[in-house]
Amino acid sequence: YLTDNQGYSDYHALQVQYQRKLSHGLQVLASYSWSHSTDNSSSNFAVYQLLHASSNFDIRHNFQAAITYDAPGRYSNPMLSAILQGWSFDTRIAARSGFPVDVTGAYDIDPLTGSYLYYQPDRVASQPLYMNAPHAPGGRIINYAAFSIPTNATGNYLQGNSGRNVARGFSSTQIDLALRRDFRLSERFGLQFRLETFNLLNHAIFGSIYSSR
């Protein structure tokens, strides 16, 4: 193995943040990033080719928000005050676009070094990159016919023109909600009741995609 310093990366982003400190029981922190990260190697382990493209972790759109609301708790009726006082709501919202998917056409072993060589396929311009698939996760699939595996006259694999990380995986949206109430037992000790639900809207969050042509 040879270690060198040929890797490089670039990151550009438009970042917006909204923050409201606790006022009338409401506290909000929300941020959005529209960004693009590129490099020629997103991994430091056993990289056999340096191909400049979108980073493996590139997320074009990323929205994050945290909202806390302390319900007003002053009531003239002592019983209502005991029941309703001290309740708070916490909300966590996360939404992002999909990660890149590197479509590989074939792989071979270098007879001189014994290392693996991965080849990206050719892009078939007449075919769409994605196809609608109502029964597939996310409602679409990467079109298998949009790629072809190039070879030379002797049948050896060649590097195609599609490039690295040309497709995109699944986006992700998740809303978490918590309801809590604090009980003051003494100056030093307290008790908290907390009810939490994760992924409130039950959106499916898919993992990685098999990307070999």
C-alpha positions as a printed Julia matrix, in Angstrom:
213×3 Matrix{Float64}:
   0.0    0.0     0.0
   1.15   3.51   -0.83
  -0.07   6.52    1.16
   0.06   9.92   -0.5
  -1.6   13.32   -0.32
  -3.44  13.47   -3.65
  -6.9   13.78   -2.12
  -8.68  17.13   -2.18
 -12.17  18.47   -1.55
 -14.32  21.58   -1.93
 -17.43  22.7    -0.07
 -19.75  25.58   -0.92
 -22.96  26.39    0.89
 -25.7   28.91    1.52
 -26.6   28.67    5.19
 -29.58  30.32    6.86
 -30.46  30.18   10.56
 -33.44  31.45   12.53
 -33.22  31.66   16.31
 -35.79  32.89   18.78
 -34.87  32.87   22.43
 -37.42  31.92   25.04
 -40.29  34.42   24.71
 -43.86  33.84   25.85
 -42.94  30.22   26.41
 -41.65  29.66   22.85
 -38.08  28.88   21.82
 -37.07  28.06   18.22
 -33.82  27.16   16.48
 -34.06  26.35   12.76
 -31.34  26.09   10.12
 -31.19  25.32    6.41
 -28.22  24.56    4.17
 -28.11  24.47    0.4
 -24.68  23.06   -0.31
 -22.45  21.01   -2.56
 -19.43  19.02   -1.45
 -17.03  17.56   -4.03
 -13.85  15.53   -3.74
 -11.84  12.9    -5.52
 -11.98  10.42   -2.65
 -14.46  10.37    0.23
 -12.78   7.44    1.99
  -9.29   7.08    3.41
  -9.3    3.31    3.2
  -8.14   1.31    0.15
  -8.96   3.86   -2.55
  -7.91   2.53   -5.95
  -9.08   5.43   -8.12
  -9.26   9.19   -7.65
 -12.38  10.43   -9.44
 -13.55  13.99   -8.84
 -17.31  14.14   -8.21
 -19.89  14.81   -5.51
 -18.74  13.54   -2.13
 -20.27  10.34   -0.81
 -21.76  12.38    2.05
 -22.94  15.28   -0.13
 -26.38  16.54    0.94
 -27.74  19.34   -1.25
 -30.65  20.33    1.0
 -30.64  19.95    4.77
 -33.23  21.41    7.15
 -33.08  21.03   10.94
 -35.35  22.57   13.57
 -35.87  22.31   17.32
 -38.94  23.91   18.92
 -39.8   24.1    22.61
 -43.03  25.5    24.01
 -43.75  25.93   27.7
 -47.52  26.04   28.13
 -48.78  28.9    30.32
 -49.51  27.63   33.81
 -51.19  30.34   35.88
 -54.73  29.49   36.83
 -56.95  30.96   39.52
 -58.39  27.53   40.27
 -55.88  25.58   42.41
 -57.04  22.24   40.97
 -56.57  23.39   37.37
 -53.19  24.81   38.3
 -52.12  21.49   39.82
 -53.23  19.58   36.69
 -52.15  21.92   33.89
 -49.18  23.8    35.28
 -45.64  22.91   34.19
 -46.31  21.16   30.86
 -43.92  21.61   27.92
 -43.76  20.41   24.32
 -40.53  19.63   22.45
 -40.38  19.08   18.69
 -37.44  17.96   16.58
 -37.72  18.19   12.77
 -35.1   16.87   10.35
 -35.38  16.75    6.55
 -32.64  16.23    3.99
 -32.18  15.24    0.36
 -30.66  11.89   -0.61
 -27.04  10.82   -0.54
 -25.19  10.15   -3.81
 -25.13   6.65   -5.26
 -22.05   5.49   -7.16
 -23.19   3.2    -9.97
 -20.4    0.75  -10.8
 -20.41  -1.3   -13.98
 -17.76  -3.91  -13.33
 -14.61  -4.63  -11.4
 -11.35  -6.38  -12.18
  -8.08  -7.25  -10.47
  -4.89  -5.56  -11.54
  -2.49  -8.41  -12.47
   0.55  -6.35  -11.41
  -0.59  -5.02   -8.03
  -3.42  -7.42   -7.18
  -5.67  -4.5    -6.25
  -9.33  -4.19   -7.2
 -10.21  -1.83  -10.04
 -13.78  -0.53  -10.22
 -15.24   0.84  -13.43
 -18.14   3.24  -13.83
 -20.4    2.35  -16.78
 -21.34   4.39  -19.82
 -24.46   6.53  -19.59
 -27.12   5.71  -22.18
 -28.43   9.15  -23.12
 -31.74   7.9   -24.53
 -32.76   6.31  -21.22
 -33.97   8.21  -18.12
 -31.84   7.89  -15.02
 -34.83   6.97  -12.82
 -38.02   5.02  -13.37
 -41.29   5.23  -11.5
 -41.89   2.09   -9.46
 -44.93   2.38   -7.17
 -44.13  -0.87   -5.36
 -40.44  -0.05   -4.79
 -39.14   1.81   -1.72
 -39.5    5.53   -2.33
 -41.67   5.0    -5.43
 -38.82   4.96   -7.94
 -35.74   2.98   -8.95
 -32.49   3.69  -10.78
 -33.02   2.64  -14.38
 -30.87  -0.41  -15.15
 -31.13   0.32  -18.89
 -29.64   3.8   -18.44
 -26.15   2.28  -18.21
 -23.99  -0.02  -20.31
 -20.65  -1.64  -19.56
 -17.92  -0.57  -22.02
 -15.17  -2.96  -23.13
 -12.31  -2.78  -25.6
 -11.77  -5.03  -28.63
 -10.31  -7.8   -26.48
 -13.18  -7.72  -23.97
 -11.35  -5.94  -21.16
 -13.36  -3.48  -19.09
 -12.99   0.25  -19.66
 -13.82   3.26  -17.54
 -17.19   4.64  -18.68
 -18.39   8.21  -19.08
 -21.06   8.25  -16.38
 -18.7    9.39  -13.64
 -18.76   8.75   -9.92
 -21.84   9.33   -7.74
 -24.16  10.25  -10.62
 -27.39   9.04   -8.98
 -29.16   9.9    -5.75
 -30.61   7.76   -3.01
 -33.6    8.36   -0.78
 -34.45  11.58    0.99
 -35.31  11.52    4.67
 -37.92  13.3     6.8
 -38.47  12.75   10.51
 -40.49  14.54   13.18
 -40.03  13.7    16.85
 -42.36  14.99   19.56
 -42.1   14.99   23.32
 -44.53  15.98   26.07
 -43.03  16.57   29.51
 -43.82  17.96   32.92
 -41.43  18.9    35.69
 -42.29  18.44   39.35
 -40.22  20.33   41.92
 -39.74  18.12   44.99
 -37.24  20.35   46.74
 -34.59  22.95   45.95
 -32.17  20.2    44.95
 -34.39  17.44   43.59
 -37.06  17.27   40.93
 -39.04  14.69   38.99
 -39.84  14.77   35.27
 -42.63  12.94   33.47
 -41.84  12.56   29.76
 -43.74  10.99   26.88
 -41.87  10.76   23.56
 -42.75   9.63   20.06
 -40.18   9.24   17.3
 -40.89   9.54   13.57
 -44.37  10.83   14.31
 -45.59  10.67   10.68
 -44.11   7.18   10.19
 -42.03   8.12    7.15
 -39.88   5.24    5.94
 -36.14   5.95    6.17
 -34.25   3.69    3.78
 -30.63   2.65    3.9
 -28.0    2.26    1.2
 -28.71   1.15   -2.36
 -27.19  -1.76   -4.26
 -25.47   0.14   -7.06
 -23.71  -2.4    -9.29
 -24.75  -2.46  -12.96
